[in-house]
Amino acid sequence: MKYSVFTLLASCLLFTACKDNVSEQATPAGAKGSIPPQVEFFPVPDYIGGELKMIDSLQLPLSKSVTVNNTTRSAIATDSELRYWARNFQEPDISDPALKNSYTETSIADQSAPSVTLIYTTSDHALPVQKINVYIKPSSEQNDKVTGIYMEKIYTLNDTLYNQQLYWKSGKNLQVTTEKKIHGNALPVEKVKITWDPS
């Protein structure tokens, strides 16, 4: 999928310019002002879906490691396991109109790397996805490359509080670290890593 960070930044600037322009224009009494265009969020579910298609088409071998209490167990991973953990990155989709207004987007550019980080955050603690970082390596010669996606999720399921940190390393692996609490009692932290690039 082609997704240019320069296009995104241009959209952000356009959004800001339009917003300032609308506020400065005189609006007749009783008339509605113009609505500035919405900034498009990075399509995380689509990006993860594209990575899954790549893994499937190349028939890449999958391995899994699970670490609990500093003890790691390794095994061959199945496609269904990969897709199960990948869904954690795809759902819920903060671009959904029902959720989008609860999130704000900021961007940080590091000229020394060079790299751009798109950051999505919310002040609504009831939402499962609390933060998303999309790491992008800009390129003037090729399409900008997404190098990774980091997420923080907090939610309750069946009286269990889940606190997760998720990291998708593009073309390499995914990692999900899960802390659980049941009625305030902490369970052992579990770290799951699925790798499709053995290098």
Phi, psi and omega in degrees: 000132178272125181214102186272127178293330178293324176296318179298313181295324177295322178296320178298316179295320179297318179299315180296317181296317180296320180298315179295322182294319180295320183290335182273338182285145177282131180250126180302150180301132178084350181267149180271138179285166178291147178261119181294152180294147181278144175284133179279128176284155175298132184280078183303311181301319180293321180295313178298320177300321178295321177296319179297320177296321179296315179299317181292315183292327180271357179053046183288139178290143182246136174231155184225140171229139179234123182245124177223129180053045179063013176250125184248131174247134181243148180198172173283136180264151178262163178297323180293325177294317178302314182291327177298311181288329178295327179298333177298332178275335186268337185235137350285160180268113183289350176281348178301132181307331180287342182246333192304320182293348180273356184241149175241149180246132172229161179225144178234126179253131176248105184290335183287332185289307343281153179202158176231134177244122174267127185240127178243125182224161177222152175262359180271104183287352179278345181277139182298315181274114181263332183202143172224130171246129175247119183263125185232136174256107182291151177213131178275346182261328180233182176292145176303143185248128174279122182263340179182163177225128179243138181224151171236126182231141175224124181202163179245134179218121179052053178066011179247128177269124180253132173235114187238143169241123185240137177223125177251112178266111189305129178072007186233293187195172171234149178224134177230118177255123186238125172253134181236144173226131176243115183052041177085352180268124183280135175263164179303140178289136180243131177241119179250131178229126175243127185242137176238001175234105185288351184288000000 
